[in-house]
Amino acid sequence: MPELTNYDTHKAEDPPSKSARKRHMLGLQATGESLVSLNDKQLARMPIDDERLLSAIRECRQMRSNSARKRHLQFIGKLMRNIDPAPIEQALLSLHKSTQQNTAAFHQLEQLRADILAAGADGVELAMTHFPQADRQQLRQLLLQHQRELQRQKPPAASRKLFHYLKELQEAYGG
């Protein structure tokens, strides 16, 4: 009886397929495109040691021609094959998460301001429950100023002032 060969171990030794290599290269190119979209401050925080890669990223930012930009992104992907992309991808992920958290906090603060303004005079108490260290008098003045602006159909300056005050409280005391 012929001996059965173990195909699973044989397949594990095979090199990656052409499709798998292409997916990997496109993934590196997408990472490179994410790096190009960063500003200088964000790019400086990325763990990139290869000076050629940094130079290529900066050059790609300057390009306006779509075809040239596409070729340059392919070049960036090629350069990224020579480095370990995992730390860069982790740094991009953490940057994305912090941006999402900042955006969520901003929207929550906007919603709190809207709730305070909608509650009228009771809005002072609503603000005090979120920020017990807030200045009750300043909140009351901002709410009265907002009501006067609504009656006179003026721009919402008090609403903006209230938002800035709430943001200061959030930065100083959390919440």
C-alpha positions in Angstrom: 0.0 0.0 0.0 1.4 3.4 -0.9 2.4 5.7 1.9 0.1 8.7 2.3 1.9 12.1 2.2 0.9 14.8 4.6 -0.2 17.7 2.4 -0.7 20.1 5.3 3.0 20.2 6.2 4.0 20.4 2.5 1.6 23.4 2.0 3.0 25.2 5.1 6.5 25.2 3.5 5.3 26.7 0.2 6.0 30.4 -0.3 3.1 32.8 -0.1 0.9 32.9 -3.2 1.1 35.8 -5.6 -2.3 37.1 -4.3 -1.1 37.0 -0.7 2.1 38.9 -1.6 0.0 41.5 -3.5 -2.4 41.9 -0.5 0.6 42.4 1.7 2.1 45.0 -0.7 -1.2 46.9 -1.0 -1.5 46.9 2.8 2.0 48.4 3.1 1.0 51.0 0.4 -2.2 51.8 2.4 0.0 52.3 5.6 2.2 54.6 3.5 -0.8 56.6 2.4 -1.9 57.0 6.0 1.6 58.3 6.8 1.4 60.8 3.9 -1.9 62.2 5.3 -0.3 63.0 8.7 1.0 66.5 9.6 4.6 67.1 10.5 4.0 66.9 14.3 2.1 63.5 13.9 4.7 62.2 11.5 7.5 63.0 14.0 5.8 60.7 16.6 5.9 57.8 14.2 8.7 55.2 14.9 10.3 55.5 11.4 14.1 55.1 11.4 14.5 54.9 7.6 15.5 58.4 6.3 14.6 57.4 2.7 11.1 56.6 3.7 10.7 59.9 5.6 12.0 61.7 2.6 9.6 59.9 0.2 6.6 60.6 2.5 7.5 64.3 2.5 7.9 64.4 -1.3 4.6 62.7 -1.8 2.8 65.4 0.2 4.0 67.9 -2.4 2.7 66.1 -5.4 -0.5 67.3 -7.1 -0.6 64.9 -10.1 -2.7 61.9 -9.2 -0.6 59.5 -11.4 2.7 60.7 -9.9 1.3 60.5 -6.4 0.1 56.9 -7.1 3.5 55.9 -8.4 5.1 57.5 -5.4 2.8 55.7 -3.0 3.9 52.5 -4.7 7.5 53.5 -4.1 6.7 54.2 -0.4 5.1 50.7 -0.2 8.3 49.3 -1.7 10.5 51.1 0.8 8.3 49.8 3.6 9.0 46.2 2.6 12.5 46.6 4.0 11.3 47.7 7.5 9.1 46.2 10.2 5.7 47.9 9.7 4.1 46.7 12.9 5.4 49.5 15.2 4.2 52.1 12.6 0.8 50.5 12.3 0.5 50.4 16.1 1.4 54.1 16.3 -1.1 54.9 13.6 -3.8 53.0 15.4 -3.2 54.7 18.7 -3.2 58.1 17.0 -6.5 57.2 15.4 -8.0 56.1 18.7 -6.9 59.3 20.5 -8.4 61.4 17.7 -11.7 59.5 18.0 -11.7 60.0 21.8 -11.1 63.7 21.4 -13.9 64.0 18.9 -16.3 62.0 21.2 -15.4 64.3 24.1 -16.0 67.4 21.9 -19.5 66.1 20.9 -20.4 65.2 24.5 -19.5 68.8 25.5 -21.6 70.2 22.7 -24.5 68.1 23.8 -24.1 69.2 27.4 -24.1 72.8 26.2 -27.3 72.2 24.2 -29.0 70.6 27.2 -28.0 73.4 29.5 -29.3 76.1 27.1 -32.5 74.1 26.5 -33.1 73.8 30.2 -33.1 77.6 30.7 -32.7 78.6 34.3 -32.5 75.0 35.4 -29.5 74.6 33.2 -27.3 76.0 35.9 -28.2 73.0 38.1 -27.5 70.7 35.2 -24.1 72.2 34.7 -23.4 72.1 38.5 -24.1 68.3 38.5 -21.5 67.8 35.8 -19.0 70.3 37.2 -19.6 71.0 40.9 -16.6 73.4 41.0 -18.2 75.6 38.3 -19.0 79.2 39.1 -22.7 79.3 39.5 -22.9 83.1 38.9 -21.0 82.9 35.7 -23.2 80.1 34.4 -26.3 82.1 35.3 -25.0 85.2 33.5 -24.2 83.2 30.4 -27.7 81.7 30.3 -29.4 85.1 30.8 -27.2 86.5 28.1 -28.1 83.7 25.8 -31.8 84.2 26.4 -31.4 88.0 25.6 -29.6 87.1 22.4 -32.4 84.8 21.3 -35.0 87.5 22.0 -33.0 90.1 20.0 -32.1 87.7 17.3 -28.4 88.3 17.8 -25.5 86.0 17.0 -25.0 83.2 19.7 -22.0 84.7 21.4 -23.1 83.6 24.9 -23.5 80.0 23.6 -19.9 80.1 22.4 -18.7 81.6 25.7 -20.6 78.8 27.6 -18.9 76.2 25.4 -15.5 77.6 26.1 -16.2 77.8 29.8 -17.4 74.2 29.9 -14.3 73.2 27.9 -12.0 75.0 30.5 -13.8 73.1 33.3 -13.4 69.8 31.5 -9.7 70.3 30.9 -9.1 71.5 34.5 -11.2 69.0 36.4 -12.1 66.3 33.9 -15.6 65.0 33.6 
